[in-house]
Amino acid sequence: MLTVEDVDLTPNPHALKFILNEKLLNIERRHFGNNDEASGDPLALGIFKIPGVVSIFYTDKFITIEKTKETNWGQIQKPLINFLKAFDKNSIPAEEDVKPLGENESELLKQINDILDNRVRPALAGDGGGLEVLGLEGYKVMIKYQGACGSCPSSINGTLRAIEGLLRRDINPAIEVVAA
């Protein structure tokens, strides 16, 4: 039975990180910005049925939920806890096998992802969020924030600049990082 062990605040005032007693995923990070995106994922679809939920991010042993400004957390927490207690974790879609990097993936993109995996993503996960690299055009890296980071003002400005600075210092001074 899934239960919430703890709740952490995030830098985003409209997002909370719910820490669970069991792992949901081993490798993947899943982010859903609306009910349509959650199609085929019973966990996310069930959480979207709770009024006031606007986005869901889950990985490992936590779920980050973002709510509307008008909704208070009391309207979400109890229904979430009840839903998780009744939810069958085995109905979560299987994770996709991690594909080895193909010959087409550039060495630059491999270096970027290594740094993000080791130094950035763990910190973002600690705040209930994550990021996905959407692409690379020359030295321009397009990223998409996930979870609590998705609409948090500090991720759009401060974190984006910090990631860019890290990649410029450790890989190439010409790198530009943009939120997609």
N, C-alpha and C positions, 0 to 999 in steps of 0.2 A: 504494500500500500504506500503510495506516494504521500509524503507529508512535508510541510514547510518547517524546516528547523530554525530558520532565522530570516530576518528581513533587513536588508542593508539599504541605506540611503544612497543615492547616486548624485553626481553633480547636476543632473537634470532634475529640477524640482517636480516635474510631472512623471517621473519614472522611479520605480522601486525594483530592487533585485531580490527575488525570493529564492533562498537557498534551500535545496531539497535534501532529503535523506538518501536518495538514490540517484545514480547517473542516468541521464536521459540519452546522451550521445557520447561517443568516444572521440570522434574526430571532427565531425561537421559542426558548423554554426548555422543556425536557421533563423532568418529574420522575415517577418511578415508585417507589411505596412497596412494591410487591410484584409477583410474577410475573403475577398476573391483570391488574393495571393496565397491564402492558407488552404485553398482547395486541395484535398487529398491528404491533409495533415489533421487527424482527429484531435490532437492535443491543442493545436492552435485554434481550430474551429470551435472547440468547446470553450476556450478562454474568450474568444471574440463574442460569444453569446452573453458575456457579462457586460451590462450596460456601462459605457464610459471608457472601455478599452479601445485604444487607437493603434497600438502596435505591440508586437510580441517578438522577443528574441530569446532563443534558448540554445544551450549547449551544456555539455558536461553535467554539473549538478545544480544549475540555476536557470531561472526564467526571469527575464526582465520585462516588465509591463509598463507601457506608457499610457497615461490616461488623458482625458480631456481636462482642460483647466477648470471646468465647472463641476466635475465629479470629485467627490472626496474619497480617500482611500478606504474608509469604512464601508463604502458601497461596493468595493471590489474585493477586499481581503477575505471576508467570510465566504462569499460565493466561490472564490478561487480555491480556498482550503477545502470546501465541500466537494467541488468538482474533482480536485486532485485525489482525494480519498477514494472516490468512486471510479476513477479513471484506470483503465487497463494499460499499463506502460507498454505491453507487448503490441499494442495497436499503433505505436509510433512507427512511421515508415522507416524501413531499413536504410542505413547509411550507405551511400555510394562508395564503392571501392576507390581508394585514392589512386589516381592514375599517375604513373611515373611521368616526370617532365619529358615532354616530347622534344624532338630535335628542333622544332620550330620555336620553342620557348627560349628567348634570348638569355644569355648569361647575365645581363643587367637585371632582367626580371627575377631571375633566381636569386641574385644578391639582395634585391629589394625585399623579396618575400622572406629570405633568411633573417634579415634584420627585423622586419615586422614581426615574424614569428617569435623571435627570441627577446625582443626588447620593447615592442609596442603593444602587441595583442594581449600579452599577459596583464599589462597595466590597465588596458581598456576593459578587459574581462573583470578585473577587480572592481571596476566602477559600473559593472552591469552592461557593458557594451562590447563592440568589436568593430572590425572594418574588413572590407573586401576590396581587393584590387580588381578594378573593372577592366583596366587595360593600360597599355603603355604606347605612347606615340612619341618616338624620338626619346627625349628626356622628360616628357610630361607624363606623370603617373596619375591616373584617375582612380580615386578611391570612393567608396560608399560606406558611410558610417552605419552601424547596426545597433539595435537595442537602445539603451539610454543615451548613447552618443548621437543618435540620429537627428534629434532636434535640440540638442543641448548647445547653447551659445558658445560655451568654452571649446567644444569640439570643432565648431565651424571655424573659429579663429585661432585660438591658442594652440590647440592640439595639432591642427593642420600645419601651422608654422613650425612647431616643434618636430614633427615628423619630417618635414621638408629639410630642416636644419640638420637633423640626424643623418638623413640620406645624402645630403650634400657633403657633409663632413666625412662620412665613412665610405661613400661610393664615388660620387662625382659632383663637383660644384655647380654643374649645369642643370641638375635635377630640379624640376618644378612639381609640386604636389597640388592637385586641385580636387575639390569635392564634386562628385558627379551627381 
